[in-house]
Amino acid sequence: MSMGSILTRLTQAIGVSDTDTTDALRRTIQARYYDYCQLVDWQVLRRRTTLTFTGSETQGQLLPSDAIGVLAVQRETAGSEKMYFPADESMRYTREGKSRWFYENDDITPTVTRDAIGINNGATSWSGTMSGAADGEYFQIEDWPGFLKITDAASKTFSPGYWGPKITGKTVVVRPPGTKRLMVVDHSGDTDSGEIAVYYWAFPEPIWQDWQDHIFPTDEPLYLSCLLENLLPNRKRRDEWQTYQLLLDNNRGSGALPEMIAGNPKFIAPYIPHGKTGRPLSFGRNRQSLRTRRVSTG
């Protein structure tokens, strides 16, 4: 389940293993990897974060830049827990008695620093200048895959470690394109407040090195999709291409890709039980006064 194992199978199937071909195959594997990460909310990619809303937000709160999609939004403030329903910003003031969450439509402007960053292979810190660097922010290097989270802007440290080619004088982007803001509103459309838990799924770190593993339970879909991409221009192997396409996905619900997706456990949204009054139920010890009953002796 590593980059190396897929790469070995591909070079054997294609019959070419020179450096340029191998480097191209690595890029193809990584591209298909991130494509498949976006297909469904893979269990190992599910995350949870808490955003604090004060009720005065006009543009919502920033989501992590590596977030692919939101699965559920819930207020966790004790005694006023509730779920928010997904909506579009245009539905904010629709009177349906529901509290909602949506992505803010206002554009987020990335902060770009050109030709100023250096990072060594295996490092967790950068050298050079990064405009907009702040704890908890995410950045990307030019058009390379993956998101790095700043853990200490003053010390220029980030997480996870970087395992790609050595970076020298590259452009860095803080709050890269695709970063979203999330807004929560009550049933009247007013900005809500409280500790808001957001359940989402996120991109994993890129797979650069032969020893790095992908997150999928099997190599087969990644291997087949990359093999198909490389065989497509070769007309002499057209029959092989059709065979591999059926093995990947025959459009009838079977094949390596749909079978892998079907095996992914479904996300179960957090459930908040409510009583007849609509308030969240409490399962603490029930206390009640005990009265001595008088027994008539006639």
LOMARMI-442281 format. One record per residue (C-alpha): x, y, z; residue in three letters; chain. Coordinates in nm, 4 decimals. Example, Ala and Ser with C-alpha at 12.3 -4.5 7.8 and 13.67 -1.06 7.14 Angstrom:
2
[[1.2300,-0.4500,0.7800],'Ala','A']
[[1.3670,-0.1060,0.7140],'Ser','A']
***
This chain:
298
[[0.0000,0.0000,0.0000],'Met','A']
[[0.2915,0.2345,-0.0618],'Ser','A']
[[0.4044,0.4593,-0.3441],'Met','A']
[[0.6903,0.2184,-0.4090],'Gly','A']
[[0.4694,-0.0877,-0.4543],'Ser','A']
[[0.2406,0.0881,-0.7033],'Ile','A']
[[0.5378,0.2329,-0.8892],'Leu','A']
[[0.7012,-0.1082,-0.9239],'Thr','A']
[[0.3841,-0.2634,-1.0659],'Arg','A']
[[0.3388,0.0239,-1.3109],'Leu','A']
[[0.6930,0.0185,-1.4499],'Thr','A']
[[0.6688,-0.3584,-1.4958],'Gln','A']
[[0.3318,-0.3320,-1.6753],'Ala','A']
[[0.4428,-0.0434,-1.8981],'Ile','A']
[[0.7860,-0.1898,-1.9629],'Gly','A']
[[0.9728,0.1378,-1.9031],'Val','A']
[[1.1589,0.2363,-1.5869],'Ser','A']
[[1.3879,0.5296,-1.6761],'Asp','A']
[[1.4048,0.8296,-1.4418],'Thr','A']
[[1.1818,1.0594,-1.6486],'Asp','A']
[[0.9100,0.7929,-1.6769],'Thr','A']
[[0.9302,0.7128,-1.3063],'Thr','A']
[[0.9015,1.0813,-1.2116],'Asp','A']
[[0.6003,1.1204,-1.4413],'Ala','A']
[[0.4366,0.8143,-1.2876],'Leu','A']
[[0.4860,0.9566,-0.9386],'Arg','A']
[[0.3022,1.2737,-1.0419],'Arg','A']
[[0.0215,1.0678,-1.1958],'Thr','A']
[[-0.0162,0.8534,-0.8830],'Ile','A']
[[-0.0347,1.1629,-0.6621],'Gln','A']
[[-0.2895,1.3332,-0.8884],'Ala','A']
[[-0.5197,1.0288,-0.8962],'Arg','A']
[[-0.4695,0.9858,-0.5208],'Tyr','A']
[[-0.6146,1.3287,-0.4444],'Tyr','A']
[[-0.8911,1.2780,-0.7028],'Asp','A']
[[-1.0040,0.9642,-0.5190],'Tyr','A']
[[-0.9757,1.1313,-0.1772],'Cys','A']
[[-1.2473,1.3740,-0.2917],'Gln','A']
[[-1.4915,1.1049,-0.4088],'Leu','A']
[[-1.6302,1.0142,-0.0660],'Val','A']
[[-1.5688,1.0903,0.3001],'Asp','A']
[[-1.3126,0.8163,0.3660],'Trp','A']
[[-1.3250,0.7112,0.7295],'Gln','A']
[[-0.9531,0.7662,0.7942],'Val','A']
[[-0.9775,1.1214,0.6566],'Leu','A']
[[-1.2637,1.2320,0.8841],'Arg','A']
[[-1.1770,1.5132,1.1214],'Arg','A']
[[-1.3454,1.7295,1.3837],'Arg','A']
[[-1.2724,2.0890,1.4770],'Thr','A']
[[-1.4433,2.3393,1.7058],'Thr','A']
[[-1.5166,2.6960,1.5973],'Leu','A']
[[-1.6209,2.9650,1.8461],'Thr','A']
[[-1.8948,3.1943,1.7196],'Phe','A']
[[-1.9789,3.5123,1.9113],'Thr','A']
[[-2.2934,3.5994,1.7145],'Gly','A']
[[-2.1351,3.9111,1.5613],'Ser','A']
[[-1.9603,3.7442,1.2664],'Glu','A']
[[-2.0300,3.8907,0.9239],'Thr','A']
[[-1.8147,3.6507,0.7218],'Gln','A']
[[-1.8248,3.3351,0.9307],'Gly','A']
[[-1.5223,3.1441,1.0551],'Gln','A']
[[-1.2384,2.9960,0.8534],'Leu','A']
[[-1.2369,2.6209,0.7975],'Leu','A']
[[-0.9051,2.4350,0.7753],'Pro','A']
[[-0.7647,2.4828,0.4236],'Ser','A']
[[-0.7202,2.1080,0.3798],'Asp','A']
[[-1.0941,2.0426,0.4304],'Ala','A']
[[-1.2612,1.8659,0.1375],'Ile','A']
[[-1.6198,1.8778,0.2590],'Gly','A']
[[-1.8358,1.9197,0.5714],'Val','A']
[[-2.0269,1.6212,0.7094],'Leu','A']
[[-2.2138,1.7709,1.0061],'Ala','A']
[[-2.2294,2.0878,1.2166],'Val','A']
[[-2.3450,2.0868,1.5782],'Gln','A']
[[-2.3583,2.3389,1.8633],'Arg','A']
[[-2.2135,2.1823,2.1755],'Glu','A']
[[-2.2792,2.4568,2.4302],'Thr','A']
[[-2.4184,2.2738,2.7340],'Ala','A']
[[-2.7952,2.2986,2.7600],'Gly','A']
[[-2.8441,2.4417,2.4108],'Ser','A']
[[-2.7064,2.1667,2.1891],'Glu','A']
[[-2.8506,2.1467,1.8399],'Lys','A']
[[-2.7788,2.0383,1.4850],'Met','A']
[[-2.7441,2.2755,1.1897],'Tyr','A']
[[-2.8823,2.1794,0.8487],'Phe','A']
[[-2.6786,2.2353,0.5307],'Pro','A']
[[-2.7995,2.5162,0.3066],'Ala','A']
[[-2.6891,2.7753,0.0559],'Asp','A']
[[-2.6309,3.1325,0.1685],'Glu','A']
[[-2.9324,3.2419,-0.0398],'Ser','A']
[[-3.1540,3.0354,0.1941],'Met','A']
[[-3.0369,3.2216,0.5051],'Arg','A']
[[-3.3697,3.3961,0.5723],'Tyr','A']
[[-3.6014,3.1229,0.4501],'Thr','A']
[[-3.8551,3.0696,0.7290],'Arg','A']
[[-3.8587,2.6962,0.7852],'Glu','A']
[[-3.7800,2.6895,1.1557],'Gly','A']
[[-3.4373,2.5369,1.0971],'Lys','A']
[[-3.0932,2.6442,1.2077],'Ser','A']
[[-2.8510,2.6229,0.9168],'Arg','A']
[[-2.4877,2.6207,0.8150],'Trp','A']
[[-2.3503,2.7321,0.4811],'Phe','A']
[[-2.0296,2.8385,0.3115],'Tyr','A']
[[-1.9827,3.2150,0.3002],'Glu','A']
[[-1.9746,3.3341,-0.0608],'Asn','A']
[[-1.7263,3.6160,0.0021],'Asp','A']
[[-1.3962,3.5420,-0.1667],'Asp','A']
[[-1.0954,3.4643,0.0495],'Ile','A']
[[-0.7855,3.6374,-0.0810],'Thr','A']
[[-0.4718,3.4216,-0.0584],'Pro','A']
[[-0.1511,3.5834,0.0642],'Thr','A']
[[0.1253,3.5153,-0.1880],'Val','A']
[[0.4988,3.5490,-0.1258],'Thr','A']
[[0.6982,3.4964,-0.4440],'Arg','A']
[[1.0301,3.3138,-0.4740],'Asp','A']
[[1.1170,3.3425,-0.1055],'Ala','A']
[[1.0773,3.0041,0.0658],'Ile','A']
[[1.3157,2.7177,0.1315],'Gly','A']
[[1.2310,2.3759,0.2832],'Ile','A']
[[1.4515,2.0672,0.3045],'Asn','A']
[[1.3293,1.7117,0.2521],'Asn','A']
[[1.2045,1.5736,0.5838],'Gly','A']
[[1.1923,1.9188,0.7474],'Ala','A']
[[0.9224,2.0667,0.9717],'Thr','A']
[[1.0376,2.4279,0.9364],'Ser','A']
[[1.0984,2.6727,0.6548],'Trp','A']
[[1.3575,2.9365,0.5784],'Ser','A']
[[1.2925,3.2712,0.4159],'Gly','A']
[[0.9961,3.5080,0.4313],'Thr','A']
[[0.6267,3.4150,0.4420],'Met','A']
[[0.3734,3.7009,0.4393],'Ser','A']
[[0.0564,3.6309,0.6355],'Gly','A']
[[0.2161,3.3538,0.8427],'Ala','A']
[[0.0209,3.2935,1.1640],'Ala','A']
[[-0.0335,3.0023,1.3997],'Asp','A']
[[-0.3047,2.7712,1.2709],'Gly','A']
[[-0.2956,2.8994,0.9129],'Glu','A']
[[-0.2303,2.6665,0.6188],'Tyr','A']
[[-0.0011,2.7176,0.3212],'Phe','A']
[[0.0932,2.5532,-0.0069],'Gln','A']
[[0.4063,2.5690,-0.2176],'Ile','A']
[[0.3229,2.6905,-0.5701],'Glu','A']
[[0.1123,2.4243,-0.7459],'Asp','A']
[[0.2523,2.1304,-0.5503],'Trp','A']
[[0.0068,1.9011,-0.3707],'Pro','A']
[[-0.0589,1.9026,0.0002],'Gly','A']
[[-0.1304,2.1520,0.2767],'Phe','A']
[[0.1073,2.2443,0.5575],'Leu','A']
[[-0.0258,2.3873,0.8860],'Lys','A']
[[0.1767,2.6530,1.0651],'Ile','A']
[[0.2324,2.5399,1.4239],'Thr','A']
[[0.4552,2.8306,1.5341],'Asp','A']
[[0.4906,3.1277,1.2998],'Ala','A']
[[0.7667,3.2852,1.5082],'Ala','A']
[[0.9765,2.9682,1.4878],'Ser','A']
[[0.8714,2.9022,1.1255],'Lys','A']
[[0.7510,2.5488,1.2018],'Thr','A']
[[0.4740,2.3505,1.0369],'Phe','A']
[[0.3069,2.0082,1.0358],'Ser','A']
[[0.3200,1.7437,0.8955],'Pro','A']
[[0.6786,1.7025,0.7817],'Gly','A']
[[0.7626,1.7779,0.4193],'Tyr','A']
[[0.8877,1.4808,0.2133],'Trp','A']
[[0.8937,1.6242,-0.1377],'Gly','A']
[[1.1874,1.7541,-0.3422],'Pro','A']
[[1.4060,2.0168,-0.1765],'Lys','A']
[[1.2512,2.3626,-0.2065],'Ile','A']
[[1.4693,2.6635,-0.2867],'Thr','A']
[[1.3317,3.0059,-0.3716],'Gly','A']
[[0.9734,2.8902,-0.4293],'Lys','A']
[[0.6461,3.0823,-0.4072],'Thr','A']
[[0.4298,3.0185,-0.1005],'Val','A']
[[0.0534,3.0776,-0.0643],'Val','A']
[[-0.1137,3.1261,0.2764],'Val','A']
[[-0.4898,3.0524,0.2811],'Arg','A']
[[-0.4608,2.8835,-0.0579],'Pro','A']
[[-0.7474,2.8873,-0.3118],'Pro','A']
[[-1.0296,2.6589,-0.2041],'Gly','A']
[[-1.0185,2.7689,0.1613],'Thr','A']
[[-1.3756,2.8232,0.2839],'Lys','A']
[[-1.5576,3.0179,0.5554],'Arg','A']
[[-1.8460,2.8582,0.7430],'Leu','A']
[[-2.1448,3.0464,0.8847],'Met','A']
[[-2.4079,2.9208,1.1292],'Val','A']
[[-2.7469,3.0928,1.1690],'Val','A']
[[-3.0534,3.0308,1.3823],'Asp','A']
[[-3.4074,2.9722,1.2552],'His','A']
[[-3.4479,3.3478,1.1928],'Ser','A']
[[-3.1292,3.3744,0.9878],'Gly','A']
[[-2.9352,3.5572,1.2596],'Asp','A']
[[-2.5774,3.4551,1.3246],'Thr','A']
[[-2.5705,3.2000,1.6032],'Asp','A']
[[-2.3188,3.1803,1.8857],'Ser','A']
[[-2.1505,2.9112,2.0898],'Gly','A']
[[-1.8978,2.6331,2.0534],'Glu','A']
[[-1.9678,2.4850,1.7108],'Ile','A']
[[-1.8294,2.1404,1.6283],'Ala','A']
[[-1.7624,2.0820,1.2595],'Val','A']
[[-1.7208,1.7283,1.1283],'Tyr','A']
[[-1.5429,1.7145,0.7928],'Tyr','A']
[[-1.2987,1.5148,0.5857],'Trp','A']
[[-0.9614,1.6430,0.4704],'Ala','A']
[[-0.6800,1.5779,0.2257],'Phe','A']
[[-0.4032,1.3537,0.3630],'Pro','A']
[[-0.0380,1.4470,0.3236],'Glu','A']
[[0.0992,1.3825,-0.0274],'Pro','A']
[[0.2822,1.0599,-0.1048],'Ile','A']
[[0.6250,1.1540,-0.2360],'Trp','A']
[[0.8539,0.8783,-0.1133],'Gln','A']
[[0.8493,0.5061,-0.1952],'Asp','A']
[[0.7946,0.4196,0.1720],'Trp','A']
[[0.4918,0.6483,0.2195],'Gln','A']
[[0.1539,0.4732,0.2377],'Asp','A']
[[-0.1744,0.5907,0.0910],'His','A']
[[-0.4919,0.5773,0.2994],'Ile','A']
[[-0.6919,0.3348,0.0860],'Phe','A']
[[-0.7439,-0.0312,0.1874],'Pro','A']
[[-0.6056,-0.1567,-0.1470],'Thr','A']
[[-0.3610,-0.0469,-0.4188],'Asp','A']
[[-0.5790,-0.1666,-0.7045],'Glu','A']
[[-0.7839,0.1441,-0.7988],'Pro','A']
[[-0.4785,0.3714,-0.7915],'Leu','A']
[[-0.2714,0.1208,-0.9870],'Tyr','A']
[[-0.5394,0.0592,-1.2520],'Leu','A']
[[-0.6266,0.4256,-1.3023],'Ser','A']
[[-0.2609,0.5216,-1.3501],'Cys','A']
[[-0.2035,0.2256,-1.5824],'Leu','A']
[[-0.5045,0.3267,-1.7937],'Leu','A']
[[-0.3749,0.6832,-1.8226],'Glu','A']
[[-0.0388,0.5604,-1.9502],'Asn','A']
[[-0.1797,0.2990,-2.1886],'Leu','A']
[[-0.4397,0.5268,-2.3486],'Leu','A']
[[-0.2050,0.6810,-2.6128],'Pro','A']
[[-0.0787,0.3342,-2.7170],'Asn','A']
[[-0.3192,0.2040,-2.9831],'Arg','A']
[[-0.1437,-0.1327,-2.9939],'Lys','A']
[[-0.2562,-0.1981,-2.6373],'Arg','A']
[[-0.6164,-0.0811,-2.6819],'Arg','A']
[[-0.7589,-0.4237,-2.5951],'Asp','A']
[[-0.5582,-0.4249,-2.2729],'Glu','A']
[[-0.6876,-0.0768,-2.1936],'Trp','A']
[[-1.0493,-0.1929,-2.2229],'Gln','A']
[[-0.9802,-0.4930,-2.0000],'Thr','A']
[[-0.8204,-0.2756,-1.7303],'Tyr','A']
[[-1.1082,-0.0267,-1.7529],'Gln','A']
[[-1.3560,-0.3042,-1.6748],'Leu','A']
[[-1.1404,-0.4146,-1.3822],'Leu','A']
[[-1.1428,-0.0592,-1.2469],'Leu','A']
[[-1.5104,0.0214,-1.3041],'Asp','A']
[[-1.7529,-0.1468,-1.5412],'Asn','A']
[[-2.0284,0.1111,-1.4694],'Asn','A']
[[-2.2492,-0.1617,-1.3217],'Arg','A']
[[-2.1539,-0.1193,-0.9607],'Gly','A']
[[-1.8623,-0.3588,-0.9683],'Ser','A']
[[-1.4914,-0.3181,-1.0216],'Gly','A']
[[-1.2027,-0.2204,-0.7961],'Ala','A']
[[-1.3111,0.1430,-0.7456],'Leu','A']
[[-1.6842,0.0986,-0.6646],'Pro','A']
[[-1.6014,-0.1989,-0.4427],'Glu','A']
[[-1.3501,0.0102,-0.2477],'Met','A']
[[-1.6030,0.2920,-0.2099],'Ile','A']
[[-1.8762,0.0477,-0.0992],'Ala','A']
[[-1.6468,-0.0800,0.1761],'Gly','A']
[[-1.6061,0.2651,0.3310],'Asn','A']
[[-1.8092,0.2841,0.6575],'Pro','A']
[[-2.0905,0.5384,0.6424],'Lys','A']
[[-2.0601,0.8537,0.8488],'Phe','A']
[[-2.3110,0.8604,1.1328],'Ile','A']
[[-2.4053,1.2154,1.2206],'Ala','A']
[[-2.3974,1.3000,1.5928],'Pro','A']
[[-2.7414,1.2677,1.7468],'Tyr','A']
[[-2.8897,1.4978,2.0090],'Ile','A']
[[-3.2001,1.3489,2.1731],'Pro','A']
[[-3.4783,1.5985,2.2518],'His','A']
[[-3.7801,1.5762,2.4760],'Gly','A']
[[-4.1382,1.6740,2.3979],'Lys','A']
[[-4.0600,2.0399,2.4722],'Thr','A']
[[-3.7861,2.0431,2.2105],'Gly','A']
[[-3.5093,2.0883,2.4665],'Arg','A']
[[-3.2121,1.8488,2.4739],'Pro','A']
[[-3.2620,1.5615,2.7126],'Leu','A']
[[-3.0282,1.5219,3.0078],'Ser','A']
[[-2.9330,1.1751,3.1218],'Phe','A']
[[-2.7919,1.2701,3.4585],'Gly','A']
[[-2.9321,1.1338,3.7852],'Arg','A']
[[-3.3001,1.2169,3.8198],'Asn','A']
[[-3.3748,1.3680,4.1567],'Arg','A']
[[-3.7240,1.3915,4.2988],'Gln','A']
[[-3.8708,1.4560,4.6403],'Ser','A']
[[-4.0052,1.1582,4.8284],'Leu','A']
[[-4.3195,1.2062,5.0325],'Arg','A']
[[-4.4388,0.9700,5.3006],'Thr','A']
[[-4.7790,0.8444,5.2090],'Arg','A']
[[-5.0369,0.8273,5.4839],'Arg','A']
[[-5.2058,0.4945,5.5051],'Val','A']
[[-5.5617,0.5014,5.6286],'Ser','A']
[[-5.6315,0.2426,5.8955],'Thr','A']
[[-6.0036,0.2926,5.8632],'Gly','A']
***
